[in-house]
Amino acid sequence: MSLRTLLLACAALASSAAAEPAPQPITLGESYTVPSQVMSTERTINVYLPADYAKDTKSYPVLYLIDGGVDQDFVHVVGASVIGAASGRQQDAIIVGIATKDRRDELTRPTADPALLAKYPTAGHSERFRRFIRDEVKPLIAARYRTNGTDGVIGESLAGLFIAETWLREPDLFGSYAAISPSLWWDNAALSAAASALAGKAQDGHRLMIATAEEGAEEAGFDASFLTALGPRREVCAVPHPEYTHATIYHAVVPAALQFLFPTPEKLDPQYGFTTGCPEPAAPGEGG
């Protein structure tokens, strides 16, 4: 190959490379590594801001997502919220993903069950995780972002159990609650046994959605026992989904759960089928 031919070939390659568009990163949100005194370790908090957040000065409600790591539920819940807000199904919201590390440690109450202790020796520190949210996560979000005082929490499985327990033991921690397929079987359904004594006026104004899947007769019994213990309450909405399993319910019902947590002021057009299975609140953000 002559020198001229070689130079022409190199020029052609350079021109081709220059013509290719440079890839740009897709930014979904912001991530914090928080040195937590409560948890005695560094923790990850992921934050999604609505598309118009940087363009306006308005304040937004906040969704706290348990199991909110990027490799957990952060991405799919953000996606559902973006679509829900764009279609007018729900209010736009700041999403705070609280990543978990050891879910049995962080999301369950102490147990004396020897079988559970043998299988999950670190379990039983949900109160500490609640303290982490109350004393470190929520103050961080309030200090850094424009929040409007309305918030809600969502989670599935053990996170759903944590949410149901929080609604009972510390209802003022969040404005409204969505527990998806909660693991009410934990510790021989101890939360259901305690529910009637814990439920009272403290939960007034704090709406709770419990969405359940088809998980067999035993799990259905746990769900029924919990709801029976609560008795009839206007704040509590149980939505059975026999068409889903524990493995399929979360992605399917998140849009309805977000509508429940952050309803819009406007009545939704029935033709779109935007239903939650729950009575409509008296006003948007009730209990926030």
N, C-alpha and C positions, 0 to 999 in steps of 0.2 A: 504494500500500500504506500502510495506516495505521501509526502509530507502534506501536500495540499489537500488530498483526500481525507487524511487523518484530521486536519484542522477543521475541515467542513463537517465531518462526522461529529466532532466534539462540540462544534457550534450548534449543530442540530439538536444534540442531547441537552445542551444547556438551555436552548430555547424551549424545548419540550418541557423541561423541569420547571422553567420559569412560568410557563403557561398554566401549570397545575395550581389550583387554589390551595392556599395553606389552610389546614384544619384549625378550627377555633373550638375551644372548650365550651361545653354546655354547662352553665352554672345553675344548679338547682337551689342552692341556699348557702348558708354560712355554718361553719362548724367550730365549736369551742371545746377545748380540753380544759376542764375545770378541776383544779386541785381541791377536792372536797374534804373538809374536816370531818363532816358527819360520816362519810363512807370510808375515810382513811385511805383514800386512793384517788387517782385522777379519773374523772368521768367525762364522757362525751355527750355534748348537747348539740343537736342539729336544728337549725332554724330556717324555715322557708318564709319569705316575705311576699305578700301579694304583688302582682305585677305593677300596680299603680302606687305602691308604697313610696317609691322615690319621687313620684311626680306630684304628690299631694301632701297635705298636712293632716289628713284625717286620722283618727285612731281606729284600731281594729280589735275584734275579739281574738282570743287566743285558744287554740286547740293544743292540749298537752297529750302527746302520744306516748304511751308506755310501750316498750320494745321499739323505740324510735331510732335505732341505728340505721345507717345507710344499707347495711346488709340484713336489716330486719324489716320493719314495716314503713319506714320513712318515705321511700320512693312511691309506693303504690297509694298511700294515703294522701300524699301531696298531689298526685295525679288526679285522684278522685275529687279532691277539694277544688282544684283548678277547673275541672270540667263542671262541677256542681255550681261554682260561683259564676262561671261564664254563661251557664244556661239559666241562671236565676233561681236555681233550686235552693240555695243556701246563701248566707252571708259569706263574703270573702273573709278569710281569717289568717292570722299568723299561725304557723304550725311549729310547735316545739317538740322535737323528737328526743325523748330521754332514752338513751341506749341502756340496755341491761347487760350485765355480765353473767351473773349466776341467778337465773330466774327463780329457782327454789329458795335461794337465800333471800332475795330481794322482794319477792311477791307473795310470800306465804307467811301465815302466823306460825308460832311455835307449835309443835306437835309432841305428844307423848307416845305416839304409835311406834312400837319398836321396829316394825317393818319399814315404815317411812324413814325413820332415823337411820336405819342401816343402809337404805338405798340412797338417801339424800342427807348426809350428815351435816351439811351447811345450812339446811333449811331453817326458816322461822324468823326472819328479820324484816318483815314488811313495815313494822313501825319505824324502823330506822330509815327505810327507803322513803317513807312518807315525810319524815323529818328532813331528809335531803331535798325533797321537792319543795316543802314549805319554807325552809330556812335558807336554801341556797339557789335552787333553780328559779323559783318564782321571783325573788328579789332581783336576780340577774336580768330576767326578761323585762320586768317593770322598769328597771333603770335604763335599759338600752333601747327599748322600742316603744312606739306609740300604741299603748294598749288602752282599751276603752272600759275596762273593769268587768267585762263579760268573758267568762272562759268555760271550757268544757274539757272532758278527758275521755279518751277512747282506748280500748285494748281488748285483746282476745285471749281466750284460754286462761292460763295463770294470770295474765294481765287483767283479764275480765274478773277473775276472783279478787285480785287486789283492788279493782275499782268498786266492786260490790262491797267489799269490806270497808273501803274508805268512805263510801256513801253512808255506811252505818256508824262507823267509829269517829270519823272526822268530816262530816258532811260539808262544812264550810270551806274545805280546802279547794273545792271546785264549784262552779255554778251549776253545771249539769253533767250527767254521767251517761256513758254508753258502754255496757259490758257485753261483749260478743262471745257467745258460747263459753261462759265462765266455768272454770273448773271447780264447781261447788262440791265435788266429791272429796276434795282435799281434807285430810284429817277426819275421815268418817263423817263428813258433812257438818263439821263443827260450827261453821258460820251460820248454817240454817238453824242449828240448835240455839244459837245466841241471838238470832235476828229479832225475835219478838221482844226481847228485853232491851235491845239496842235501838229499835225503831220508835220514834216519838216525834215531838214537835221540832227537834233539831233538824230533821230532814225536810221540813216544810219549805216549799219553794225551790228545792233542789231536785230537778227532774231526773229520773233514772230509766233508761231503756235497757231491757235485758232481751237480747236476741238469742234464741236457742235453736239448735240443729237436731237432726235425727241421730241420736247416739245410743239407742237401745233403751230398754225399760228401766235399767238401774239409774242411768244418768237422768232420764226423764223424771224419775222419782226424786232425785236430788233437787232438780229445778222446781218441781211442784212443792216440795217441802219448804224451800226457801220462800217462794211466793206466798204460800199459805201462812208462814210465820209472819210475814209483813202485813197480811190482811189487806183489805181494799184501801188503796191510797191513790189519790188523783195524781200524785207525782210519779207513780211507778207504772211503766208500760211494758208488758211482756209480749214479745212478738215471736211466736213459734214459726220456724221454717223447716218443716219436715222434708222439703225438697232438697235440703243441703245436709252435708255431714260436717263433722268438726273440721275436716280438712278443706272444705269448700265454702263455708259460710262467710268467712271474713271478707274476702274480696267482693263477694256478691252484695253484702248488706252495708258496707261502708258508706256508699252514697246516701242511703236512707238515714243512717246514723248521724251523718254530718248535717243533714236537713233537720233532724230532731234536735241536735245540739245548737245549731245556729239558724233558726227559721228566719225567713224574710218577712218584712212588714206586709208585703203584698200577698193577696190570695193567689195561689198557683192555679194555672189553667188545668182543669181535669184531663184535657186531651193528652197532656204529656205524661200522665201516670206517675207523677212525683208524689208518692205516698210513703208514709213511714209505718203504717199500721198502728199508730198512736193518735190519741186525740190531739188536736191543735192546741198549743199554749194560748193563754189569754193575751199575751203580748210577746214580741220577739225578745229573746234573751231573758225570759222569766227565770228568776232565781240566780242570775249572774252576778 
